[in-house]
Amino acid sequence: MCAWVAFELNMRSRDRKTLIQASLLHDIGKLFVPYDILVKKEALSDEEMESIKYHSFNGADFLLKNGFSDDIVLAVEHHHERFDGMGYPDGLMGYNIPLYSRIISVADTLDAMISGRHYHKSKYSHFEIIKALDNGAETQYDPQITDIAIKHILKKEKIYEEGERICLKLGLTWDMGMLKG
């Protein structure tokens, strides 16, 4: 997903590579979270949730100490920020969130919905994924990145011919221009 977004945004080759590296390393800070917390199926306590939240900072700190670029460090540190400012670790808002972090946030959510996680429902339908992304646009996610992700899902799943029907069912506005390229 990150590669697709980079392509759609016409990023330079070097920036694409940096984004891909950051996306592959975005959860490296979970190495510092106790295993029993990571695999817990029940609701986490407030203390356990704080440990999980701290993984983005720990990951960024680890990467910084190991010579990774500032772009990668910032992407990892801020991949749980929300477009509405309600994320963590710093409560950054909108376009103050690094672009790579905004892209990784959408891609990580998409990955969770497609492949599932041990602590919640797996294998969401295309309808559920598109609706969840659309509902999160401008609150949780960058709306431009969200639009690119929805476009990608429609194309990848070869359901773009049915895009108007799907969007109408979901209460979204269909724009044929979204299928360029």
C-alpha positions in Angstrom: 0.0 0.0 0.0 2.8 2.4 0.8 4.4 1.8 -2.6 1.1 2.4 -4.3 0.5 5.7 -2.4 4.1 6.8 -3.2 3.4 6.1 -6.9 0.1 7.9 -6.9 1.8 10.9 -5.2 4.6 10.9 -7.8 7.2 10.6 -5.1 10.8 10.6 -6.2 12.6 7.2 -6.1 14.6 8.1 -3.1 11.5 9.2 -1.2 9.7 6.0 -2.2 12.6 3.9 -0.8 12.6 5.9 2.5 8.8 5.4 2.8 9.1 1.7 2.2 11.9 1.4 4.8 9.9 3.3 7.3 6.8 1.2 6.7 8.8 -2.0 7.2 10.2 -0.7 10.5 7.2 1.2 11.8 6.5 -1.3 14.6 10.1 -2.2 15.6 9.4 -0.6 19.0 7.1 -3.5 19.8 10.3 -5.4 20.4 10.5 -3.5 23.7 6.9 -4.4 24.8 6.5 -7.4 27.0 5.4 -10.4 24.9 2.5 -11.3 27.2 1.0 -7.8 26.5 1.5 -8.1 22.7 -0.4 -11.4 22.6 -3.1 -10.7 25.2 -6.6 -11.4 23.8 -8.5 -9.7 26.6 -8.8 -5.9 27.1 -5.5 -4.3 28.1 -5.2 -2.4 31.4 -4.4 1.3 31.3 -0.8 0.5 32.2 -0.6 -2.2 29.5 -2.0 0.2 26.9 0.6 2.8 27.8 3.3 0.2 27.2 1.8 -0.4 23.8 1.5 3.3 23.0 5.2 3.8 24.0 6.3 1.5 21.2 6.4 4.2 18.6 8.7 6.3 20.7 10.9 3.3 21.6 11.1 2.3 17.9 12.1 5.8 16.9 14.7 6.0 19.7 16.2 2.6 18.6 16.4 3.7 15.0 17.9 7.1 15.8 20.6 5.4 17.9 21.3 3.0 15.1 21.9 5.6 12.4 18.6 5.7 10.5 17.6 8.9 8.7 15.6 11.5 10.5 12.7 10.9 8.0 12.5 7.2 9.0 12.8 8.0 12.7 10.0 10.6 12.5 7.8 8.3 10.4 8.1 5.6 13.0 7.6 7.9 16.0 4.4 9.5 14.6 2.7 6.6 12.8 -0.1 6.6 15.5 -0.9 10.3 15.2 -4.4 11.1 14.0 -5.4 13.7 11.5 -7.7 15.2 14.2 -4.9 15.5 16.7 -6.2 12.7 19.0 -3.3 10.3 18.3 0.0 9.7 20.1 2.7 10.3 21.1 2.5 14.0 20.5 -1.0 14.7 19.5 0.1 16.2 16.1 -2.7 17.3 13.9 -3.4 17.3 10.1 -0.4 18.2 7.9 1.8 18.7 10.9 2.1 14.9 11.0 4.9 13.7 8.7 3.7 12.5 5.3 5.3 9.1 5.7 3.5 8.7 9.1 0.2 9.6 7.5 0.7 7.0 4.7 1.9 4.3 7.1 -1.2 4.9 9.3 -3.6 4.2 6.5 -1.5 1.2 5.2 -1.3 -0.3 8.7 -5.0 0.0 9.2 -5.7 -1.6 5.8 -3.3 -4.4 6.6 -5.0 -5.1 9.9 -8.4 -5.2 8.3 -7.2 -7.5 5.4 -5.1 -9.9 7.4 -6.6 -9.5 10.9 -5.0 -9.3 14.3 -5.2 -11.8 17.1 -7.3 -9.4 19.2 -10.0 -8.5 16.7 -12.1 -9.7 13.8 -10.1 -10.7 10.8 -10.9 -10.6 7.1 -13.1 -7.6 6.6 -15.2 -7.4 3.4 -14.3 -4.8 0.8 -17.4 -2.9 1.8 -16.4 -2.8 5.5 -12.8 -1.8 4.6 -13.9 1.1 2.3 -16.5 2.3 4.8 -14.0 2.2 7.7 -11.4 4.2 5.7 -14.0 6.7 4.5 -15.4 7.1 8.1 -11.9 7.8 9.3 -11.0 10.3 6.6 -10.3 13.7 8.2 -10.5 12.4 11.7 -8.1 9.5 11.9 -6.6 9.6 8.5 -5.3 12.1 5.9 -8.2 12.4 3.4 -6.0 12.4 0.3 -4.2 9.2 1.5 -7.6 7.7 2.3 -8.9 8.4 -1.2 -5.8 6.8 -2.7 -6.3 3.7 -0.5 -9.9 3.3 -1.5 -9.0 3.7 -5.2 -6.3 1.0 -4.7 -8.8 -1.4 -3.1 -11.3 -0.9 -5.9 -8.7 -1.5 -8.6 -6.9 -4.3 -6.9 -10.0 -6.3 -6.3 -11.2 -5.7 -9.8 -14.4 -4.2 -8.5 -13.8 -0.8 -10.0 -16.4 -1.5 -12.7 -18.9 -1.7 -9.8 -17.5 1.4 -8.1 -20.6 3.5 -8.5 -22.9 0.8 -7.1 -20.5 0.1 -4.2 -20.1 3.8 -3.4 -23.8 4.4 -3.5 -24.4 1.5 -1.2 -21.9 3.0 1.2 -23.3 6.5 0.9 -20.1 7.8 -0.8 -19.9 10.1 -3.8 -18.6 8.3 -6.9 -16.1 10.2 -9.1 -15.0 8.5 -12.3 -11.9 10.7 -12.2 -10.7 8.7 -9.2 -9.9 5.8 -11.5 -7.3 7.6 -13.6 -4.2 5.7 -14.4 
